[in-house]
Amino acid sequence: MSLPLDKALALEKQYRFQWEPAQKRHVLLYPEGLIQLTESAGEILKRIDGNASAEDIVESLEQAFPGADLKQDVIDFLEVAHDKGWIRVN
């Protein structure tokens, strides 16, 4: 199933997104452990607030990184995150 681009996205309840100073990167914490995120994954996930859609996240990232063609990479990541159960459609 393809992720709807116009629906709000939220982290699944068992995950907590945070900056981990000891590892100098963003992580997703969950009861069994943590997922270390790349810098780009952190930039995407920090914009998931329960209100922003994939379209909103792409727009925000394109404003933050002018001239970069990010749309397909962001959508691909969000689809993987959704398939892995990290995020849900609100």
C-alpha positions as CSV (number, residue, x, y, z in Angstrom):
1,M,0.0,0.0,0.0
2,S,1.3,3.4,-0.9
3,L,1.4,6.1,1.8
4,P,-1.1,8.9,1.2
5,L,0.8,12.1,0.6
6,D,-1.9,14.4,1.9
7,K,-2.7,12.8,5.3
8,A,-1.1,13.8,8.6
9,L,1.6,11.5,9.9
10,A,2.5,10.6,13.5
11,L,5.1,8.4,15.2
12,E,3.6,5.2,16.4
13,K,3.0,5.3,20.2
14,Q,5.8,2.9,21.2
15,Y,8.5,5.1,19.6
16,R,10.1,8.3,20.9
17,F,12.2,10.4,18.7
18,Q,15.1,12.3,20.3
19,W,18.6,13.6,19.9
20,E,21.1,11.3,21.6
21,P,24.1,13.4,22.6
22,A,26.3,10.4,23.4
23,Q,25.9,9.1,19.8
24,K,25.7,12.6,18.2
25,R,22.6,11.6,16.2
26,H,18.8,11.3,16.4
27,V,17.4,8.0,17.4
28,L,14.0,6.3,17.7
29,L,13.7,4.8,21.2
30,Y,11.3,1.9,21.8
31,P,10.8,-0.6,24.7
32,E,13.3,-3.2,23.2
33,G,16.0,-0.8,22.2
34,L,16.8,2.1,19.8
35,I,17.2,2.8,16.1
36,Q,20.1,5.0,15.1
37,L,19.1,7.4,12.4
38,T,21.1,9.0,9.6
39,E,21.2,12.8,9.5
40,S,18.6,12.9,6.7
41,A,16.3,10.5,8.5
42,G,16.5,12.7,11.5
43,E,15.6,15.8,9.5
44,I,12.5,14.0,8.1
45,L,11.3,12.5,11.4
46,K,11.7,15.7,13.3
47,R,9.0,17.1,11.1
48,I,6.5,14.4,11.9
49,D,4.2,16.0,14.5
50,G,0.8,14.5,14.0
51,N,-0.3,17.4,11.8
52,A,2.2,17.4,8.9
53,S,1.6,15.3,5.8
54,A,4.3,13.9,3.5
55,E,3.6,16.9,1.2
56,D,4.2,19.3,4.1
57,I,7.4,17.5,5.1
58,V,8.7,17.7,1.6
59,E,7.9,21.4,1.4
60,S,9.5,22.1,4.7
61,L,12.7,20.3,3.7
62,E,12.9,22.0,0.3
63,Q,12.7,25.4,2.1
64,A,15.4,24.3,4.6
65,F,17.6,22.9,1.8
66,P,17.0,25.2,-1.3
67,G,17.9,23.7,-4.7
68,A,17.8,20.1,-3.5
69,D,15.4,17.8,-5.3
70,L,14.2,15.8,-2.2
71,K,10.7,14.8,-3.0
72,Q,11.2,11.2,-4.1
73,D,13.8,10.4,-1.5
74,V,11.6,11.8,1.3
75,I,8.6,9.8,0.1
76,D,10.6,6.7,-0.2
77,F,11.9,7.0,3.4
78,L,8.4,7.7,4.7
79,E,7.1,4.6,3.0
80,V,9.8,2.5,4.5
81,A,9.2,4.1,8.0
82,H,5.5,3.3,7.6
83,D,6.2,-0.3,6.4
84,K,8.5,-0.8,9.4
85,G,5.8,0.5,11.8
86,W,7.7,3.6,12.9
87,I,5.0,6.0,11.7
88,R,1.3,5.9,11.1
89,V,-1.3,7.9,9.1
90,N,-3.2,10.0,11.6
